[in-house]
């Protein structure tokens, strides 16, 4: 193992540049090695690291697979962290998730149910593991790293570690045992003894989740935004002349392009099916974990928490201030509600990027909850309409993402873009809610105050997230917030 001080210095420089590093808004004051476990000796070698990363008064724990080689192939140059030693004794250290020769050790460990130092590899009963499959990291993720092994397995490495078992593991295991058709089957997982990582009551910390790879699956965000592109590509109407494929002439003799259902690639039928799948998952979550009734005081505390977040975000993002009155009034209306709420485990961060369309229907993924929330908040019970609100927000995002960076469009163009975004979002929001209610979920139309408050709360959270992580996207939630408050 390279000298600890040298490795810490290299990692101090490398960590903040990684997409999955969550502390980009604060300087890193110290990096130290919490655990270092040798998984493969020799050259190349593989070590599993848990890093203790201090940023001011906060210490977070991050997971890194560290590869070591005397000679680093060109194909791994992009993954290099640095070099230690001098001359012929110099060693390259790099992020080994990009090295199929080394990352295969994770599959082998799960297949063998190995125990290596503080690491425990677990295999789901009755699951066969294809240990020969090479691992390829997916490029789309931000907060974690997923390795696709052949056409059989996908292994998600939780980069920023949270105390105790991951909600993603807990929920997927429970739903797999129930035979829920809308989640991928769990094949195994990797965990770390809680010592040194803050695990409550000695519970192990989840490091990775191995699941069924959904061959031929299509990402929900990609499908939805393809539909948006088709809709925006339709020509504008002029006067009374129709465009190809236009509906019948209006009674006043005019034509319009205001209905995205007339465009190719309409997404509404899929949105309705996705609503039904979400309701089915909520039913199974209630079966697996139970439900509880929350009275008026709990509802008031929900509203107070929403208010606190709103006040904090207004202070950080002044553009929210003009909308704070309307948002706060909605939270106040929720606080005055006397209707008890039925709470249960929910997804917690449901959006179009967390769902896949396969030949067998829609599948929900990534039950970790919102990454900026505390572990306690992510495990807390919630109302099922919290997930509905998250998906409604996602339709707003999909409708506007094409023009997130176009802040200087001519007024007429910007107005038409917003009209089309509203039309697409409304059509798919309505379809999702229709499918959700028809499949037995709480009807959002019958819980308007709650749904509206949850959607506003999610929008405020999004604005904080974008301001800290993707400032160029901040216009997306701000524009949709202006529309929501004007309703």
C-alpha positions as CSV (number, residue, x, y, z in Angstrom):
1,X,0.0,0.0,0.0
2,X,1.4,3.4,-0.9
3,X,2.3,5.7,2.0
4,X,-0.9,6.9,3.7
5,X,0.1,10.6,3.6
6,X,0.9,10.4,-0.1
7,X,-2.4,8.7,-0.9
8,X,-4.3,11.2,1.2
9,X,-2.7,14.1,-0.7
10,X,-3.5,12.6,-4.1
11,X,-7.1,11.9,-3.1
12,X,-7.5,15.4,-1.7
13,X,-6.9,16.7,-5.2
14,X,-8.8,14.0,-7.0
15,X,-12.1,13.7,-5.0
16,X,-13.6,17.2,-5.6
17,X,-13.4,16.6,-9.4
18,X,-15.6,13.5,-9.3
19,X,-19.2,13.7,-10.4
20,X,-20.3,11.7,-7.4
21,X,-18.6,13.9,-4.8
22,X,-21.3,15.7,-2.9
23,X,-19.4,18.5,-1.3
24,X,-18.4,20.6,-4.3
25,X,-19.8,23.8,-2.6
26,X,-17.3,23.6,0.3
27,X,-13.5,23.2,0.4
28,X,-12.1,19.8,1.6
29,X,-10.0,20.4,4.7
30,X,-8.8,16.9,5.3
31,X,-8.8,13.4,3.7
32,X,-7.8,10.4,5.8
33,X,-8.1,6.6,5.3
34,X,-10.8,5.1,7.5
35,X,-10.3,1.5,6.2
36,X,-8.0,0.0,3.6
37,X,-8.8,-3.6,2.7
38,X,-6.7,-5.6,0.2
39,X,-9.0,-7.5,-2.2
40,X,-6.4,-8.6,-4.8
41,X,-2.6,-8.7,-4.2
42,X,0.1,-8.3,-6.8
43,X,0.4,-6.2,-9.9
44,X,-2.3,-5.2,-10.8
45,X,-3.6,-4.9,-7.2
46,X,-7.0,-3.9,-5.8
47,X,-7.8,-2.3,-2.5
48,X,-11.0,-1.1,-1.1
49,X,-10.9,2.2,0.7
50,X,-13.3,4.1,2.9
51,X,-12.2,7.7,3.1
52,X,-13.0,10.1,5.9
53,X,-13.4,13.4,4.3
54,X,-13.6,16.5,6.5
55,X,-15.2,19.7,5.2
56,X,-15.3,22.2,8.1
57,X,-17.2,20.6,11.0
58,X,-18.7,17.8,8.8
59,X,-17.0,14.4,8.1
60,X,-18.4,12.3,5.3
61,X,-17.4,8.8,4.3
62,X,-16.7,7.9,0.7
63,X,-16.0,4.5,-1.0
64,X,-13.2,4.1,-3.5
65,X,-11.9,1.0,-5.3
66,X,-8.2,1.7,-5.7
67,X,-6.2,0.0,-8.4
68,X,-2.4,-0.1,-8.5
69,X,-0.2,-0.9,-11.5
70,X,3.5,-0.4,-12.3
71,X,2.5,0.3,-16.0
72,X,-0.9,1.9,-16.6
73,X,-2.5,1.0,-20.0
74,X,-3.7,3.9,-22.1
75,X,-7.3,2.6,-21.7
76,X,-7.1,3.4,-18.0
77,X,-5.3,6.8,-18.3
78,X,-8.5,8.7,-17.7
79,X,-9.0,6.9,-14.4
80,X,-5.6,7.8,-12.9
81,X,-5.5,9.4,-9.5
82,X,-1.7,9.9,-9.4
83,X,1.7,8.2,-9.0
84,X,3.5,7.3,-5.9
85,X,7.2,6.6,-5.6
86,X,10.1,7.5,-7.9
87,X,11.8,5.9,-10.9
88,X,11.4,2.2,-11.5
89,X,9.5,1.8,-8.1
90,X,6.8,4.3,-9.1
91,X,3.2,2.9,-9.0
92,X,0.2,4.3,-10.7
93,X,-3.0,4.5,-8.5
94,X,-6.4,4.8,-10.2
95,X,-10.1,4.4,-9.9
96,X,-10.5,0.6,-10.4
97,X,-14.2,0.7,-11.3
98,X,-12.9,1.3,-14.9
99,X,-10.8,-1.8,-14.9
100,X,-12.7,-5.0,-15.8
101,X,-9.7,-7.1,-14.8
102,X,-10.1,-5.8,-11.2
103,X,-13.7,-5.0,-10.7
104,X,-14.6,-8.6,-11.5
105,X,-13.5,-9.3,-7.9
106,X,-16.8,-7.8,-6.6
107,X,-18.8,-10.5,-8.5
108,X,-16.5,-13.2,-7.3
109,X,-16.8,-12.1,-3.7
110,X,-20.6,-12.0,-3.8
111,X,-20.7,-15.5,-5.5
112,X,-18.5,-16.9,-2.8
113,X,-20.1,-15.0,0.0
114,X,-16.6,-14.0,1.1
115,X,-15.6,-12.1,4.2
116,X,-12.5,-10.0,3.8
117,X,-11.5,-7.9,6.8
118,X,-14.5,-5.7,7.5
119,X,-16.1,-6.4,4.1
120,X,-18.9,-8.9,3.8
121,X,-20.1,-10.1,0.5
122,X,-23.7,-11.4,0.4
123,X,-25.6,-13.4,-2.3
124,X,-29.3,-13.6,-2.5
125,X,-30.6,-17.2,-1.9
126,X,-31.0,-19.2,-5.1
127,X,-29.1,-16.6,-7.3
128,X,-26.5,-17.7,-9.8
129,X,-23.6,-15.2,-10.3
130,X,-21.9,-15.0,-13.7
131,X,-18.3,-14.3,-12.4
132,X,-16.9,-14.2,-15.9
133,X,-18.9,-11.2,-17.0
134,X,-16.7,-8.0,-17.5
135,X,-17.8,-4.9,-15.6
136,X,-18.4,-1.6,-17.5
137,X,-19.2,1.6,-15.6
138,X,-22.3,3.5,-16.7
139,X,-21.7,7.1,-17.6
140,X,-25.1,8.7,-16.7
141,X,-25.0,8.5,-12.9
142,X,-24.0,11.4,-10.6
143,X,-24.2,10.4,-7.0
144,X,-23.2,6.7,-7.3
145,X,-21.3,4.5,-9.8
146,X,-23.0,1.5,-11.4
147,X,-21.1,-1.4,-13.1
148,X,-22.9,-3.4,-15.7
149,X,-21.6,-7.0,-15.8
150,X,-22.4,-8.5,-19.2
151,X,-26.1,-8.8,-19.8
152,X,-26.9,-10.3,-16.4
153,X,-26.0,-8.1,-13.4
154,X,-25.8,-4.4,-12.5
155,X,-23.8,-3.4,-9.3
156,X,-24.4,0.0,-7.8
157,X,-21.6,1.3,-5.6
158,X,-22.7,3.8,-3.1
159,X,-19.9,6.4,-3.2
160,X,-21.0,8.5,-0.3
161,X,-21.8,6.2,2.6
162,X,-24.6,6.5,5.0
163,X,-24.9,4.9,8.4
164,X,-26.7,1.5,8.5
165,X,-28.3,-0.4,5.7
166,X,-29.2,1.5,2.5
167,X,-33.0,2.1,2.0
168,X,-32.4,1.0,-1.6
169,X,-31.3,-2.5,-0.3
170,X,-34.0,-2.7,2.3
171,X,-36.8,-1.8,0.0
172,X,-35.6,-3.8,-3.0
173,X,-35.1,-6.9,-0.8
174,X,-38.6,-6.6,0.6
175,X,-40.2,-6.0,-2.8
176,X,-38.2,-8.9,-4.4
177,X,-39.4,-11.3,-1.7
178,X,-43.0,-10.2,-2.5
179,X,-42.5,-10.9,-6.2
180,X,-43.2,-7.3,-7.1
181,X,-42.9,-7.2,-11.0
182,X,-42.0,-3.5,-11.0
183,X,-38.5,-3.7,-9.4
184,X,-35.4,-5.5,-10.5
185,X,-34.6,-8.7,-8.6
186,X,-31.8,-8.4,-5.9
187,X,-28.8,-10.7,-6.7
188,X,-26.6,-9.7,-3.8
189,X,-24.9,-6.9,-1.9
190,X,-21.7,-5.9,-0.1
191,X,-21.6,-4.4,3.4
192,X,-19.0,-3.0,5.8
193,X,-18.9,-3.6,9.6
194,X,-20.2,-0.5,11.2
195,X,-17.1,0.3,13.3
196,X,-15.6,3.7,12.3
197,X,-18.5,4.7,10.0
198,X,-21.2,5.7,12.4
199,X,-23.6,2.8,11.8
200,X,-26.4,2.8,14.4
201,X,-26.5,0.0,16.9
202,X,-23.7,-1.9,15.2
203,X,-25.6,-2.2,11.9
204,X,-23.5,-2.9,8.8
205,X,-23.2,-0.1,6.2
206,X,-24.3,-1.0,2.7
207,X,-21.5,-0.5,0.2
208,X,-23.0,-2.0,-3.0
209,X,-26.2,-3.5,-4.4
210,X,-26.1,-6.2,-7.1
211,X,-29.4,-6.5,-9.1
212,X,-30.9,-7.9,-12.2
213,X,-29.7,-6.0,-15.3
214,X,-32.8,-5.0,-17.4
215,X,-31.8,-6.0,-20.9
216,X,-33.4,-3.8,-23.5
217,X,-34.8,-1.4,-21.0
218,X,-35.3,2.2,-22.0
219,X,-34.6,5.0,-19.6
220,X,-37.8,7.0,-18.7
221,X,-36.1,10.4,-19.0
222,X,-34.8,9.5,-22.5
223,X,-38.2,8.4,-23.7
224,X,-39.9,11.4,-22.3
225,X,-37.4,14.0,-23.7
226,X,-37.5,12.3,-27.1
227,X,-41.3,13.0,-27.0
228,X,-40.6,16.6,-26.0
229,X,-38.2,17.0,-29.0
230,X,-40.8,15.7,-31.4
231,X,-43.3,18.1,-30.0
232,X,-41.0,21.1,-30.2
233,X,-40.0,20.1,-33.7
234,X,-43.6,20.6,-35.0
235,X,-43.9,23.7,-37.1
236,X,-45.8,26.7,-35.8
237,X,-49.1,27.4,-37.4
238,X,-49.7,30.6,-39.4
239,X,-53.1,32.1,-40.1
240,X,-55.6,29.5,-41.2
241,X,-53.2,27.1,-43.0
242,X,-52.8,23.7,-41.4
243,X,-49.6,21.9,-40.9
244,X,-49.1,18.2,-41.9
245,X,-51.1,16.0,-39.5
246,X,-53.1,18.9,-38.0
247,X,-56.5,18.2,-36.4
248,X,-59.7,19.3,-38.0
249,X,-60.3,23.0,-38.5
250,X,-61.5,24.8,-35.4
251,X,-65.0,26.3,-35.5
252,X,-63.5,29.8,-35.9
253,X,-61.5,28.5,-38.9
254,X,-58.1,28.5,-37.3
255,X,-55.6,25.7,-36.6
256,X,-53.4,25.3,-33.6
257,X,-50.4,23.3,-32.5
258,X,-51.4,23.5,-28.8
259,X,-52.0,19.8,-28.2
260,X,-48.8,17.6,-28.0
261,X,-51.0,14.6,-28.6
262,X,-50.9,15.5,-32.3
263,X,-47.1,15.1,-32.4
264,X,-45.3,12.0,-33.2
265,X,-43.9,10.2,-30.1
266,X,-46.7,11.1,-27.8
267,X,-45.8,10.0,-24.2
268,X,-49.2,10.2,-22.5
269,X,-50.0,6.5,-22.8
270,X,-46.7,5.6,-21.2
271,X,-47.2,8.2,-18.5
272,X,-50.6,6.6,-17.7
273,X,-49.0,3.1,-17.5
274,X,-46.2,4.5,-15.3
275,X,-48.8,5.9,-12.9
276,X,-50.4,2.5,-12.6
277,X,-47.0,0.8,-12.0
278,X,-46.3,3.4,-9.3
279,X,-49.6,2.6,-7.5
280,X,-48.7,-1.1,-7.6
281,X,-45.3,-0.5,-6.0
282,X,-47.0,1.6,-3.3
283,X,-49.4,-1.2,-2.5
284,X,-46.5,-3.7,-2.2
285,X,-44.6,-1.2,0.0
286,X,-47.6,-1.0,2.3
287,X,-47.7,-4.8,2.4
288,X,-44.0,-5.2,3.1
289,X,-43.6,-2.4,5.7
290,X,-47.0,-1.6,7.0
291,X,-48.8,1.8,7.3
292,X,-49.5,4.2,10.1
293,X,-52.1,7.0,10.6
294,X,-50.7,10.5,11.3
295,X,-52.9,13.1,12.9
296,X,-53.2,16.9,12.6
297,X,-50.1,17.7,14.6
298,X,-47.9,15.6,12.3
299,X,-49.5,17.4,9.3
300,X,-48.7,20.8,10.9
301,X,-45.1,19.7,11.5
302,X,-44.8,18.7,7.9
303,X,-46.0,22.2,6.9
304,X,-43.5,23.8,9.3
305,X,-40.6,21.8,7.8
306,X,-41.7,22.9,4.4
307,X,-41.7,26.5,5.6
308,X,-38.2,26.2,7.1
309,X,-36.8,24.9,3.8
310,X,-38.6,27.7,1.9
311,X,-37.1,30.3,4.1
312,X,-33.6,28.9,3.8
313,X,-33.8,28.7,0.0
314,X,-35.2,32.2,-0.4
315,X,-32.2,33.4,1.6
316,X,-29.8,31.5,-0.8
317,X,-31.7,32.0,-4.1
318,X,-33.3,35.5,-4.2
319,X,-35.2,34.6,-7.4
320,X,-37.6,32.5,-5.3
321,X,-38.7,35.5,-3.2
322,X,-41.4,36.7,-5.6
323,X,-43.1,33.3,-5.3
324,X,-42.7,32.8,-1.6
325,X,-46.0,34.3,-0.7
326,X,-48.0,31.8,-2.9
327,X,-45.9,28.9,-1.8
328,X,-46.2,29.8,1.9
329,X,-50.0,30.1,1.5
330,X,-50.2,26.6,0.2
331,X,-48.1,25.3,3.2
332,X,-50.4,27.2,5.5
333,X,-53.4,25.6,3.9
334,X,-51.9,22.2,4.5
335,X,-51.2,23.1,8.2
336,X,-54.9,23.9,8.6
337,X,-56.0,20.5,7.3
338,X,-57.6,18.2,9.9
339,X,-57.7,15.1,7.7
340,X,-55.4,12.3,9.0
341,X,-52.8,11.0,6.6
342,X,-51.9,7.3,6.0
343,X,-48.1,7.1,5.9
344,X,-45.9,4.3,4.6
345,X,-42.5,3.7,3.0
346,X,-42.2,5.4,-0.3
347,X,-39.6,5.8,-3.1
348,X,-38.7,9.3,-1.8
349,X,-37.0,10.6,-5.0
350,X,-39.2,9.4,-7.9
351,X,-38.6,11.0,-11.3
352,X,-38.2,10.0,-14.9
353,X,-34.5,9.2,-14.4
354,X,-35.4,6.5,-11.8
355,X,-37.7,4.4,-14.0
356,X,-37.1,2.0,-16.9
357,X,-39.5,0.8,-19.6
358,X,-39.0,-2.8,-20.5
359,X,-40.9,-5.4,-22.5
360,X,-42.8,-6.3,-19.3
361,X,-43.7,-2.7,-18.4
362,X,-42.3,0.0,-16.1
363,X,-39.7,-0.7,-13.4
364,X,-38.9,1.6,-10.6
365,X,-35.2,2.0,-9.5
366,X,-33.0,3.6,-6.9
367,X,-35.0,3.7,-3.6
368,X,-32.4,5.7,-1.8
369,X,-34.4,8.9,-1.3
370,X,-33.2,12.4,-2.1
371,X,-29.4,12.6,-1.9
372,X,-29.4,15.9,0.0
373,X,-31.6,14.5,2.8
374,X,-30.2,13.0,6.0
375,X,-30.4,9.2,6.4
376,X,-33.2,9.6,8.9
377,X,-35.2,11.7,6.5
378,X,-34.7,9.2,3.7
379,X,-36.0,6.3,5.8
380,X,-38.9,8.3,7.2
381,X,-42.5,7.3,6.4
382,X,-44.3,9.5,3.9
383,X,-47.5,9.9,2.1
384,X,-47.6,8.1,-1.3
385,X,-48.5,11.4,-3.0
386,X,-45.0,12.5,-2.2
387,X,-43.8,10.2,-5.0
388,X,-46.6,11.5,-7.3
389,X,-45.4,15.0,-6.7
390,X,-41.9,14.1,-7.6
391,X,-43.0,12.6,-10.9
392,X,-45.1,15.7,-11.6
393,X,-42.1,17.8,-11.1
394,X,-40.1,15.5,-13.4
395,X,-42.6,16.1,-16.3
396,X,-42.0,19.8,-15.8
397,X,-38.3,19.3,-16.1
398,X,-38.6,17.1,-19.2
399,X,-40.8,19.7,-20.8
400,X,-38.2,22.5,-20.3
401,X,-34.8,20.8,-20.4
402,X,-34.2,21.5,-24.1
403,X,-34.1,25.2,-23.5
404,X,-32.4,25.2,-20.1
405,X,-29.4,27.2,-21.4
406,X,-31.4,29.5,-23.8
407,X,-31.7,32.5,-21.6
408,X,-31.5,35.1,-24.4
409,X,-34.2,33.8,-26.9
410,X,-36.3,36.4,-28.6
411,X,-39.5,37.1,-26.5
412,X,-41.8,35.6,-29.1
413,X,-39.7,32.4,-29.3
414,X,-39.4,32.2,-25.5
415,X,-43.2,32.6,-25.2
416,X,-43.9,29.8,-27.7
417,X,-41.4,27.6,-26.0
418,X,-43.1,28.1,-22.6
419,X,-46.5,27.5,-24.2
420,X,-45.4,24.2,-25.6
421,X,-43.6,23.2,-22.4
422,X,-46.8,23.8,-20.5
423,X,-49.0,21.8,-22.9
424,X,-46.6,18.8,-22.9
425,X,-46.3,18.8,-19.1
426,X,-50.0,19.2,-18.5
427,X,-50.9,16.4,-20.8
428,X,-48.5,13.9,-19.2
429,X,-49.1,15.1,-15.6
430,X,-52.8,14.4,-16.1
431,X,-52.1,11.0,-17.7
432,X,-49.8,9.9,-14.9
433,X,-52.4,10.9,-12.2
434,X,-55.2,9.2,-14.1
435,X,-53.2,5.9,-14.3
436,X,-52.2,6.2,-10.7
437,X,-55.7,6.8,-9.4
438,X,-57.3,4.1,-11.6
439,X,-54.8,1.5,-10.3
440,X,-55.8,2.2,-6.7
441,X,-53.5,5.0,-5.6
442,X,-54.8,8.0,-3.6
443,X,-56.4,10.3,-6.2
444,X,-54.3,13.5,-6.5
445,X,-57.5,15.4,-7.5
446,X,-59.1,14.4,-4.2
447,X,-56.1,15.6,-2.2
448,X,-55.4,18.9,-4.0
449,X,-54.0,20.8,-1.0
450,X,-51.6,18.0,0.0
451,X,-50.5,17.3,-3.6
452,X,-49.9,21.0,-4.3
453,X,-47.9,21.4,-1.0
454,X,-45.8,18.4,-1.8
455,X,-45.1,19.6,-5.3
456,X,-44.1,23.0,-4.1
457,X,-41.8,21.5,-1.4
458,X,-40.1,19.4,-4.1
459,X,-39.7,22.4,-6.4
460,X,-38.0,24.4,-3.6
461,X,-35.7,21.4,-2.9
462,X,-34.9,21.3,-6.6
463,X,-34.0,25.0,-6.7
464,X,-31.6,24.5,-3.8
465,X,-30.0,21.4,-5.5
466,X,-29.6,23.2,-8.8
467,X,-28.1,26.3,-7.2
468,X,-25.5,24.2,-5.5
469,X,-24.8,21.6,-8.2
470,X,-26.0,22.7,-11.7
471,X,-26.4,26.5,-11.8
472,X,-27.0,26.4,-15.5
473,X,-30.2,24.4,-14.9
474,X,-31.6,26.7,-12.3
475,X,-33.9,28.4,-14.8
476,X,-35.8,25.1,-15.3
477,X,-37.4,24.8,-11.8
478,X,-37.7,28.6,-11.6
479,X,-39.7,28.8,-14.8
480,X,-42.0,26.0,-13.7
481,X,-42.3,27.5,-10.3
482,X,-43.6,30.7,-11.8
483,X,-46.2,28.6,-13.7
484,X,-47.3,26.6,-10.6
485,X,-47.8,29.7,-8.4
486,X,-49.8,31.4,-11.1
487,X,-52.3,28.5,-11.3
